[in-house]
């Protein structure tokens, strides 16, 4: 029936239309310098003061976070698939 209506030049569009998303505006507080500033300020303040209690994650966390991305880059350079063992943190 739809094919016949299309041949006749009639448009049958019974699908529901999605509404456009509502506008969301985000404004940071005045004087906010950004997450990078906060991150580096927190890190260097903890190092200067010898107060490591403000540092939440350790070097192992950082390595586990960045290593797979670096391996992706290396895989692209070598033009072959590389495997990562997250438990032992080594290439397979």
PyMOL commands that set and color helices and strands:
alter all, ss='L'
color gray80, all
select helices_A, chain A and resi 2-7+35-49+52-54+59-78
alter helices_A, ss='H'
color red, helices_A
select strands_A, chain A and resi 84-85+90-91
alter strands_A, ss='S'
color yellow, strands_A
deselect
rebuild
show_as cartoon
